[in-house]
Amino acid sequence: MRICVIGTGYVGLVVGTGLAETGNKVICVDKDEEKIKKLENNIIPIYEPGLEELVRRNQKENRLSFTTSVKDAVSNSEIIYIAVGTPEEDGGTVNLSYVFSVAEEIGDAMENGHKIIVNKSTVPVGTARKVKKIIKKKTKAKFDVISNPEFLKEGTAVQDFMKPDRIIIGTDSSQVAEKIKDLYEPFVRTGNPILVMKIESAEMAKYASNTMLACRISFMNEIANLCDKVGADVEEVRIGMGKDPRIGSKFLFPGIGYGGSCFPKDVKGLIQKGKEYGLQMKICESVDMVNQAQKKLIFEKIKERFKQLKGIKIAIWGLSFKPQTDDMREAASIVTINLLLSEGVNIKAFDPKACENARELFKDRIEYGDTPYDCLRGAEALVILTEWNEFRNPDFEKISQLMNKKIIFDGRNIYDPARVKESGFEYYCIGRDKSR
Ligand SMILES: NC(=O)c1ccc[n+]([C@@H]2O[C@H](COP(=O)([O-])OP(=O)(O)OC[C@H]3O[C@@H](n4cnc5c(N)ncnc54)[C@H](O)[C@@H]3O)[C@@H](O)[C@H]2O)c1
């Protein structure tokens, strides 16, 4: 099939490349000329494991190309994906201006034949119908607009897209459903379902899924904070809970709050949708509130320990919102670093992939290490903010030689408290028993 994907970011690039990998002819469009130039030269503007090789191969084999022209891409395609950003506006409403402006451009470019417009962006219920109206005003050509929310996770995006646990198609047309099912058949050969449903249900399923996941995180964070007070160990509690098959063991890890480009904005998007209909989304509001407070927790622990922070040096390991990505959107590290900076702390940070993005955010307000150990010289404390694997088994002897004081604040519970204490460290983490 001939396909174009408008918006070549974390989602669009993976979707476009994945569809090319299964034999389709795909054009990825972005208005960012520099990004498109890089991609034409096989330079991937984001860090996503496995993606570079796929882009290179599919470009070489002429199944994948890049352009800045929506018009060319749309007129050469039967299926048109919208994968532009839907960021949060002040107050938490979803900014749909990118989606709507792409809809206008698609309408302007549509001349002949029947086309299927697939909405991949995460959009509030009702958006697909609005997109349809916008396009209809611009063209007499025949088309359908469907919702096909994306469930990939940054860090394992290629694998998630190539082997999805489910594919959701929201459409009114059984013919269109069959065509999109054909397109996705190669991705579900192990029997995972392609679920066809109402457009509104598909749009809602994405928000409900992300908010449920965010809910588990906020719930566990609340439990961990209580464990801290009552002397329980959240690690034991987590395992005890997870063995109940109705609960399951995934997504029960407490920490310093969820970040990224999806959970925070999608939870707020759902709250706003409720408001539009006079419904207070009380659970969603609490999930968001707990998360915002949790993002400040590690700073509060540091402040409580040191009281006076002005002029002290702190080393930070991990900046991205989670491991295996360079994405820093809504990362908990941003909150922690800004709070530390506001108290006059000198920060030297290391992240395996996100330093370039961090430099854009913090400029030279913080220093950046070339290695994790590089940040430690003269530091009063080490603060772990992202659970990259390479931080899990460090050389504690080397750490203690480099640091001024042997103190670790672990926002991701990656160490065994007993072992760290054995190495002579003062250890602060989230909800774990400190008496052992
Ligand atoms: N990032 C994720 O993990 C993830 C997962 C599932 C769903 N989503 C959803 O997918 C959507 C895209 O997210 P993302 O993280 O890929 O965003 P992104 O910011 O990485 O990429 C969006 C791209 O769209 C481009 N763009 C904007 N307007 C354009 C236009 N008029 N024409 C051409 N290109 C245009 C931007 O230049 C940018 O490259 C969002 O709705 C998001 O919520 C994201």
The ligand as a Gaussian input file, in Angstrom:
#p B3LYP/6-31G(d) Opt

LIG

0 1
 N        5.847000       9.582000      22.250000
 C        5.146000       8.519000      22.632000
 O        5.621000       7.643000      23.347000
 C        3.716000       8.347000      22.167000
 C        3.091000       7.092000      22.283000
 C        1.785000       6.958000      21.843000
 C        1.109000       8.049000      21.338000
 N        1.738000       9.275000      21.240000
 C        0.999000      10.389000      20.668000
 O        1.442000      10.536000      19.324000
 C        1.448000      11.923000      18.948000
 C        2.817000      12.323000      18.488000
 O        3.704000      12.216000      19.574000
 P        5.300000      12.300000      19.366000
 O        5.897000      11.993000      20.698000
 O        5.704000      11.509000      18.187000
 O        5.472000      13.859000      19.051000
 P        6.775000      14.602000      18.518000
 O        6.705000      15.963000      19.072000
 O        7.973000      13.761000      18.745000
 O        6.552000      14.663000      16.925000
 C        5.603000      15.437000      16.290000
 C        6.163000      15.842000      14.936000
 O        5.118000      16.458000      14.180000
 C        5.731000      17.477000      13.402000
 N        4.696000      18.387000      12.907000
 C        3.935000      19.262000      13.610000
 N        3.085000      19.921000      12.789000
 C        3.320000      19.450000      11.538000
 C        2.774000      19.741000      10.259000
 N        1.822000      20.645000      10.104000
 N        3.237000      19.070000       9.203000
 C        4.223000      18.144000       9.343000
 N        4.773000      17.834000      10.525000
 C        4.333000      18.472000      11.615000
 C        6.731000      18.101000      14.361000
 O        7.722000      18.853000      13.663000
 C        7.301000      16.861000      15.047000
 O        8.420000      16.363000      14.376000
 C        0.948000      12.660000      20.196000
 O       -0.435000      12.855000      20.094000
 C        1.273000      11.719000      21.331000
 O        0.429000      11.900000      22.434000
 C        3.025000       9.428000      21.642000

